Amino acid sequence: MGITDKVSNTAENVKGKAKEATGKMTDNERLEAEGKMDQASAKAKQVGEKAKDAMGDAKDAAKDALR
């Protein structure tokens, strides 16, 4: 996972936490739900990036094994 992706995903997660907290404090269910969705989206992106990294590592290991 590139540093840019990590920063972007972390920012999205933090934004989601802030929305969720604000929604709870103001009793705004819509804002709270948006915050939870932002956090879920950031987590899904992180999982996807980690899977992509793992595939790259496996590909590199396979190349090394064939040498």
Jmol script that loads the backbone (N, CA, C; Angstrom):
load data "model"
ATOM      1  N   MET A   1       0.849  -1.165   0.000  1.00  0.00           N
ATOM      2  CA  MET A   1       0.000   0.000   0.000  1.00  0.00           C
ATOM      3  C   MET A   1       0.895   1.229   0.000  1.00  0.00           C
ATOM      4  N   GLY A   2       0.656   2.111  -0.936  1.00  0.00           N
ATOM      5  CA  GLY A   2       1.449   3.312  -1.024  1.00  0.00           C
ATOM      6  C   GLY A   2       1.101   4.294   0.084  1.00  0.00           C
ATOM      7  N   ILE A   3       2.040   5.168   0.379  1.00  0.00           N
ATOM      8  CA  ILE A   3       1.841   6.142   1.449  1.00  0.00           C
ATOM      9  C   ILE A   3       0.650   7.049   1.152  1.00  0.00           C
ATOM     10  N   THR A   4       0.450   7.376  -0.120  1.00  0.00           N
ATOM     11  CA  THR A   4      -0.678   8.232  -0.489  1.00  0.00           C
ATOM     12  C   THR A   4      -1.997   7.553  -0.168  1.00  0.00           C
ATOM     13  N   ASP A   5      -2.082   6.249  -0.450  1.00  0.00           N
ATOM     14  CA  ASP A   5      -3.301   5.493  -0.145  1.00  0.00           C
ATOM     15  C   ASP A   5      -3.530   5.427   1.362  1.00  0.00           C
ATOM     16  N   LYS A   6      -2.465   5.195   2.114  1.00  0.00           N
ATOM     17  CA  LYS A   6      -2.593   5.123   3.569  1.00  0.00           C
ATOM     18  C   LYS A   6      -3.114   6.439   4.132  1.00  0.00           C
ATOM     19  N   VAL A   7      -2.540   7.536   3.673  1.00  0.00           N
ATOM     20  CA  VAL A   7      -2.954   8.854   4.163  1.00  0.00           C
ATOM     21  C   VAL A   7      -4.414   9.120   3.791  1.00  0.00           C
ATOM     22  N   SER A   8      -4.775   8.809   2.566  1.00  0.00           N
ATOM     23  CA  SER A   8      -6.147   9.037   2.106  1.00  0.00           C
ATOM     24  C   SER A   8      -7.146   8.198   2.906  1.00  0.00           C
ATOM     25  N   ASN A   9      -6.830   6.928   3.114  1.00  0.00           N
ATOM     26  CA  ASN A   9      -7.725   6.052   3.867  1.00  0.00           C
ATOM     27  C   ASN A   9      -7.829   6.486   5.327  1.00  0.00           C
ATOM     28  N   THR A  10      -6.704   6.894   5.908  1.00  0.00           N
ATOM     29  CA  THR A  10      -6.722   7.355   7.293  1.00  0.00           C
ATOM     30  C   THR A  10      -7.546   8.628   7.419  1.00  0.00           C
ATOM     31  N   ALA A  11      -7.391   9.540   6.465  1.00  0.00           N
ATOM     32  CA  ALA A  11      -8.166  10.783   6.492  1.00  0.00           C
ATOM     33  C   ALA A  11      -9.659  10.494   6.385  1.00  0.00           C
ATOM     34  N   GLU A  12     -10.019   9.552   5.507  1.00  0.00           N
ATOM     35  CA  GLU A  12     -11.434   9.198   5.354  1.00  0.00           C
ATOM     36  C   GLU A  12     -11.976   8.580   6.639  1.00  0.00           C
ATOM     37  N   ASN A  13     -11.164   7.757   7.292  1.00  0.00           N
ATOM     38  CA  ASN A  13     -11.581   7.131   8.541  1.00  0.00           C
ATOM     39  C   ASN A  13     -11.779   8.187   9.633  1.00  0.00           C
ATOM     40  N   VAL A  14     -10.831   9.119   9.744  1.00  0.00           N
ATOM     41  CA  VAL A  14     -10.917  10.180  10.755  1.00  0.00           C
ATOM     42  C   VAL A  14     -12.149  11.053  10.489  1.00  0.00           C
ATOM     43  N   LYS A  15     -12.381  11.379   9.222  1.00  0.00           N
ATOM     44  CA  LYS A  15     -13.557  12.168   8.855  1.00  0.00           C
ATOM     45  C   LYS A  15     -14.827  11.443   9.282  1.00  0.00           C
ATOM     46  N   GLY A  16     -14.854  10.135   9.063  1.00  0.00           N
ATOM     47  CA  GLY A  16     -16.015   9.339   9.449  1.00  0.00           C
ATOM     48  C   GLY A  16     -16.236   9.324  10.946  1.00  0.00           C
ATOM     49  N   LYS A  17     -15.140   9.200  11.693  1.00  0.00           N
ATOM     50  CA  LYS A  17     -15.258   9.207  13.159  1.00  0.00           C
ATOM     51  C   LYS A  17     -15.785  10.546  13.654  1.00  0.00           C
ATOM     52  N   ALA A  18     -15.312  11.632  13.037  1.00  0.00           N
ATOM     53  CA  ALA A  18     -15.774  12.964  13.424  1.00  0.00           C
ATOM     54  C   ALA A  18     -17.261  13.133  13.113  1.00  0.00           C
ATOM     55  N   LYS A  19     -17.681  12.672  11.935  1.00  0.00           N
ATOM     56  CA  LYS A  19     -19.099  12.765  11.575  1.00  0.00           C
ATOM     57  C   LYS A  19     -19.953  11.954  12.541  1.00  0.00           C
ATOM     58  N   GLU A  20     -19.484  10.744  12.841  1.00  0.00           N
ATOM     59  CA  GLU A  20     -20.251   9.885  13.740  1.00  0.00           C
ATOM     60  C   GLU A  20     -20.384  10.538  15.116  1.00  0.00           C
ATOM     61  N   ALA A  21     -19.279  11.055  15.637  1.00  0.00           N
ATOM     62  CA  ALA A  21     -19.300  11.691  16.961  1.00  0.00           C
ATOM     63  C   ALA A  21     -20.206  12.924  16.962  1.00  0.00           C
ATOM     64  N   THR A  22     -20.115  13.724  15.904  1.00  0.00           N
ATOM     65  CA  THR A  22     -20.969  14.913  15.809  1.00  0.00           C
ATOM     66  C   THR A  22     -22.435  14.511  15.730  1.00  0.00           C
ATOM     67  N   GLY A  23     -22.714  13.472  14.961  1.00  0.00           N
ATOM     68  CA  GLY A  23     -24.084  12.984  14.852  1.00  0.00           C
ATOM     69  C   GLY A  23     -24.633  12.509  16.188  1.00  0.00           C
ATOM     70  N   LYS A  24     -23.790  11.831  16.965  1.00  0.00           N
ATOM     71  CA  LYS A  24     -24.219  11.363  18.291  1.00  0.00           C
ATOM     72  C   LYS A  24     -24.486  12.542  19.219  1.00  0.00           C
ATOM     73  N   MET A  25     -23.583  13.537  19.190  1.00  0.00           N
ATOM     74  CA  MET A  25     -23.714  14.681  20.100  1.00  0.00           C
ATOM     75  C   MET A  25     -24.933  15.534  19.757  1.00  0.00           C
ATOM     76  N   THR A  26     -25.266  15.621  18.484  1.00  0.00           N
ATOM     77  CA  THR A  26     -26.387  16.467  18.064  1.00  0.00           C
ATOM     78  C   THR A  26     -27.668  15.667  17.844  1.00  0.00           C
ATOM     79  N   ASP A  27     -27.607  14.393  18.133  1.00  0.00           N
ATOM     80  CA  ASP A  27     -28.750  13.487  17.934  1.00  0.00           C
ATOM     81  C   ASP A  27     -29.218  13.504  16.478  1.00  0.00           C
ATOM     82  N   ASN A  28     -28.230  13.507  15.560  1.00  0.00           N
ATOM     83  CA  ASN A  28     -28.499  13.521  14.119  1.00  0.00           C
ATOM     84  C   ASN A  28     -28.148  12.135  13.578  1.00  0.00           C
ATOM     85  N   GLU A  29     -29.156  11.305  13.426  1.00  0.00           N
ATOM     86  CA  GLU A  29     -28.935   9.922  13.010  1.00  0.00           C
ATOM     87  C   GLU A  29     -28.345   9.824  11.599  1.00  0.00           C
ATOM     88  N   ARG A  30     -28.741  10.733  10.723  1.00  0.00           N
ATOM     89  CA  ARG A  30     -28.232  10.713   9.349  1.00  0.00           C
ATOM     90  C   ARG A  30     -26.733  10.976   9.324  1.00  0.00           C
ATOM     91  N   LEU A  31     -26.283  11.961  10.071  1.00  0.00           N
ATOM     92  CA  LEU A  31     -24.861  12.285  10.123  1.00  0.00           C
ATOM     93  C   LEU A  31     -24.063  11.156  10.774  1.00  0.00           C
ATOM     94  N   GLU A  32     -24.631  10.569  11.804  1.00  0.00           N
ATOM     95  CA  GLU A  32     -23.985   9.432  12.472  1.00  0.00           C
ATOM     96  C   GLU A  32     -23.826   8.257  11.502  1.00  0.00           C
ATOM     97  N   ALA A  33     -24.869   7.989  10.724  1.00  0.00           N
ATOM     98  CA  ALA A  33     -24.819   6.894   9.743  1.00  0.00           C
ATOM     99  C   ALA A  33     -23.802   7.193   8.646  1.00  0.00           C
ATOM    100  N   GLU A  34     -23.750   8.449   8.194  1.00  0.00           N
ATOM    101  CA  GLU A  34     -22.754   8.832   7.180  1.00  0.00           C
ATOM    102  C   GLU A  34     -21.344   8.584   7.702  1.00  0.00           C
ATOM    103  N   GLY A  35     -21.114   8.915   8.954  1.00  0.00           N
ATOM    104  CA  GLY A  35     -19.804   8.696   9.557  1.00  0.00           C
ATOM    105  C   GLY A  35     -19.432   7.228   9.586  1.00  0.00           C
ATOM    106  N   LYS A  36     -20.391   6.403   9.943  1.00  0.00           N
ATOM    107  CA  LYS A  36     -20.133   4.957   9.963  1.00  0.00           C
ATOM    108  C   LYS A  36     -19.842   4.433   8.561  1.00  0.00           C
ATOM    109  N   MET A  37     -20.546   4.969   7.569  1.00  0.00           N
ATOM    110  CA  MET A  37     -20.315   4.546   6.180  1.00  0.00           C
ATOM    111  C   MET A  37     -18.933   4.990   5.701  1.00  0.00           C
ATOM    112  N   ASP A  38     -18.523   6.195   6.067  1.00  0.00           N
ATOM    113  CA  ASP A  38     -17.184   6.666   5.700  1.00  0.00           C
ATOM    114  C   ASP A  38     -16.111   5.753   6.291  1.00  0.00           C
ATOM    115  N   GLN A  39     -16.314   5.353   7.541  1.00  0.00           N
ATOM    116  CA  GLN A  39     -15.347   4.468   8.194  1.00  0.00           C
ATOM    117  C   GLN A  39     -15.317   3.098   7.520  1.00  0.00           C
ATOM    118  N   ALA A  40     -16.478   2.574   7.186  1.00  0.00           N
ATOM    119  CA  ALA A  40     -16.548   1.271   6.515  1.00  0.00           C
ATOM    120  C   ALA A  40     -15.884   1.337   5.140  1.00  0.00           C
ATOM    121  N   SER A  41     -16.088   2.425   4.441  1.00  0.00           N
ATOM    122  CA  SER A  41     -15.475   2.600   3.128  1.00  0.00           C
ATOM    123  C   SER A  41     -13.953   2.637   3.241  1.00  0.00           C
ATOM    124  N   ALA A  42     -13.458   3.377   4.216  1.00  0.00           N
ATOM    125  CA  ALA A  42     -12.010   3.466   4.415  1.00  0.00           C
ATOM    126  C   ALA A  42     -11.428   2.092   4.753  1.00  0.00           C
ATOM    127  N   LYS A  43     -12.127   1.348   5.592  1.00  0.00           N
ATOM    128  CA  LYS A  43     -11.642   0.016   5.959  1.00  0.00           C
ATOM    129  C   LYS A  43     -11.633  -0.920   4.755  1.00  0.00           C
ATOM    130  N   ALA A  44     -12.667  -0.856   3.934  1.00  0.00           N
ATOM    131  CA  ALA A  44     -12.731  -1.704   2.738  1.00  0.00           C
ATOM    132  C   ALA A  44     -11.576  -1.376   1.789  1.00  0.00           C
ATOM    133  N   LYS A  45     -11.272  -0.095   1.643  1.00  0.00           N
ATOM    134  CA  LYS A  45     -10.160   0.305   0.789  1.00  0.00           C
ATOM    135  C   LYS A  45      -8.835  -0.204   1.350  1.00  0.00           C
ATOM    136  N   GLN A  46      -8.681  -0.153   2.673  1.00  0.00           N
ATOM    137  CA  GLN A  46      -7.459  -0.652   3.299  1.00  0.00           C
ATOM    138  C   GLN A  46      -7.303  -2.149   3.064  1.00  0.00           C
ATOM    139  N   VAL A  47      -8.383  -2.890   3.186  1.00  0.00           N
ATOM    140  CA  VAL A  47      -8.347  -4.338   2.952  1.00  0.00           C
ATOM    141  C   VAL A  47      -7.956  -4.620   1.508  1.00  0.00           C
ATOM    142  N   GLY A  48      -8.540  -3.878   0.577  1.00  0.00           N
ATOM    143  CA  GLY A  48      -8.214  -4.053  -0.832  1.00  0.00           C
ATOM    144  C   GLY A  48      -6.752  -3.758  -1.122  1.00  0.00           C
ATOM    145  N   GLU A  49      -6.225  -2.698  -0.536  1.00  0.00           N
ATOM    146  CA  GLU A  49      -4.823  -2.342  -0.738  1.00  0.00           C
ATOM    147  C   GLU A  49      -3.896  -3.403  -0.144  1.00  0.00           C
ATOM    148  N   LYS A  50      -4.263  -3.925   1.022  1.00  0.00           N
ATOM    149  CA  LYS A  50      -3.437  -4.972   1.633  1.00  0.00           C
ATOM    150  C   LYS A  50      -3.448  -6.243   0.792  1.00  0.00           C
ATOM    151  N   ALA A  51      -4.592  -6.579   0.220  1.00  0.00           N
ATOM    152  CA  ALA A  51      -4.684  -7.754  -0.653  1.00  0.00           C
ATOM    153  C   ALA A  51      -3.826  -7.555  -1.895  1.00  0.00           C
ATOM    154  N   LYS A  52      -3.874  -6.348  -2.445  1.00  0.00           N
ATOM    155  CA  LYS A  52      -3.067  -6.039  -3.627  1.00  0.00           C
ATOM    156  C   LYS A  52      -1.581  -6.153  -3.292  1.00  0.00           C
ATOM    157  N   ASP A  53      -1.184  -5.665  -2.118  1.00  0.00           N
ATOM    158  CA  ASP A  53       0.208  -5.774  -1.692  1.00  0.00           C
ATOM    159  C   ASP A  53       0.621  -7.233  -1.515  1.00  0.00           C
ATOM    160  N   ALA A  54      -0.284  -8.029  -0.936  1.00  0.00           N
ATOM    161  CA  ALA A  54       0.019  -9.443  -0.708  1.00  0.00           C
ATOM    162  C   ALA A  54       0.197 -10.176  -2.035  1.00  0.00           C
ATOM    163  N   MET A  55      -0.608  -9.835  -3.011  1.00  0.00           N
ATOM    164  CA  MET A  55      -0.476 -10.468  -4.327  1.00  0.00           C
ATOM    165  C   MET A  55       0.859 -10.087  -4.967  1.00  0.00           C
ATOM    166  N   GLY A  56       1.249  -8.849  -4.808  1.00  0.00           N
ATOM    167  CA  GLY A  56       2.539  -8.404  -5.338  1.00  0.00           C
ATOM    168  C   GLY A  56       3.691  -9.138  -4.669  1.00  0.00           C
ATOM    169  N   ASP A  57       3.589  -9.317  -3.351  1.00  0.00           N
ATOM    170  CA  ASP A  57       4.626 -10.041  -2.618  1.00  0.00           C
ATOM    171  C   ASP A  57       4.690 -11.497  -3.062  1.00  0.00           C
ATOM    172  N   ALA A  58       3.528 -12.125  -3.270  1.00  0.00           N
ATOM    173  CA  ALA A  58       3.488 -13.518  -3.715  1.00  0.00           C
ATOM    174  C   ALA A  58       4.083 -13.643  -5.115  1.00  0.00           C
ATOM    175  N   LYS A  59       3.789 -12.674  -5.951  1.00  0.00           N
ATOM    176  CA  LYS A  59       4.336 -12.677  -7.313  1.00  0.00           C
ATOM    177  C   LYS A  59       5.861 -12.570  -7.277  1.00  0.00           C
ATOM    178  N   ASP A  60       6.367 -11.679  -6.426  1.00  0.00           N
ATOM    179  CA  ASP A  60       7.814 -11.522  -6.296  1.00  0.00           C
ATOM    180  C   ASP A  60       8.470 -12.788  -5.749  1.00  0.00           C
ATOM    181  N   ALA A  61       7.817 -13.423  -4.776  1.00  0.00           N
ATOM    182  CA  ALA A  61       8.355 -14.647  -4.196  1.00  0.00           C
ATOM    183  C   ALA A  61       8.395 -15.765  -5.242  1.00  0.00           C
ATOM    184  N   ALA A  62       7.369 -15.837  -6.072  1.00  0.00           N
ATOM    185  CA  ALA A  62       7.328 -16.862  -7.118  1.00  0.00           C
ATOM    186  C   ALA A  62       8.442 -16.627  -8.142  1.00  0.00           C
ATOM    187  N   LYS A  63       8.674 -15.384  -8.494  1.00  0.00           N
ATOM    188  CA  LYS A  63       9.756 -15.065  -9.432  1.00  0.00           C
ATOM    189  C   LYS A  63      11.105 -15.462  -8.843  1.00  0.00           C
ATOM    190  N   ASP A  64      11.293 -15.158  -7.555  1.00  0.00           N
ATOM    191  CA  ASP A  64      12.551 -15.500  -6.893  1.00  0.00           C
ATOM    192  C   ASP A  64      12.746 -17.013  -6.831  1.00  0.00           C
ATOM    193  N   ALA A  65      11.668 -17.754  -6.616  1.00  0.00           N
ATOM    194  CA  ALA A  65      11.752 -19.202  -6.509  1.00  0.00           C
ATOM    195  C   ALA A  65      12.129 -19.835  -7.853  1.00  0.00           C
ATOM    196  N   LEU A  66      11.768 -19.188  -8.941  1.00  0.00           N
ATOM    197  CA  LEU A  66      12.058 -19.723 -10.262  1.00  0.00           C
ATOM    198  C   LEU A  66      13.480 -19.410 -10.735  1.00  0.00           C
ATOM    199  N   ARG A  67      14.166 -18.558 -10.036  1.00  0.00           N
ATOM    200  CA  ARG A  67      15.533 -18.186 -10.440  1.00  0.00           C
ATOM    201  C   ARG A  67      16.548 -19.168  -9.959  1.00  0.00           C
TER     202      ARG A  67
END
end "model"
wireframe off; spacefill off
backbone 0.3
color backbone group
